[in-house]
Amino acid sequence: MSRSAQSSVNSSVSSTSNSTKQSTKVSSKRVTSKASHGGSAGGKSLASQSNTAAKGSKKVSQKIVSRTQPVGTNDKARKVKARASGGGLTSKQFQELSAQLKSLRSELQAALLGKADAFNMGAQAESLIKGDDAEVAEKQRMNNAALQELDFLKTRLGLVQRAMAKMEAGVYGMCEETEEPIGFERLTVVPWARFAVHVQEVRERKLREYRGSRLRSE
């Protein structure tokens, strides 16, 4: 092969090599560009999916929190408010009076139990002790006083339990005769009160008149 032909072949090979390199570079750039665009789009898609999942998770967690809250808390508050409003009381006043009645009930039950035990022990001891008429009369008087005290405690306990039942029924604090509010001030002093002040005064006056008429008739 002549030098000119060899030179021509070398030139052609060199040209083909250069064009191949350029084509390879162009192809690699296109691939890189597509990859970068695809990665960016994929990243945006993943970010969007992540945000959507986070929002869904937040909604689910809120539902779980709302469901795991103490059941009946709001219902209980509404019931207390409804029961209190029947007697013209606020929820706070109603709860204070409720606590006062519960404390009174416990005290009365304990006192009633103690007095009953003491009375039974006294009755047993009395049957074993003999004495003159004066001693017997004194023992009988003491027994009568103990019985009266027991009756008083039973009556007071019944009134307290009645008031607590009225709380449950939503009519606590209402006068049983006129259905008007008794008033927080009166209920603070007499939490088992059944009647308003003026109604109670009328009832007590009629009771005194009735007792007086019975005494006069005798």
Secondary structure, DSSP 4 states (H G I P E B T S, - for coil): --HHHHHHHHHHHHHHHHHHHHHHHHHHHHHHHHHHHHHHHHHHHHHHHHHHHHHHHHHHHHHHHHHHSPTTHHHHHHHHHHHHHHTT--HHHHHHHHHHHHHHHHHHHHHHHHHHHHHHHHHHHHHH----HHHHHHHHHHHHHHHHHHHHHHHHHHHHHHHHHHHHHT-TTB-TTT--B--HHHHHH-TT--S-HHHHHHHHHHHHHHHHHHHHH-
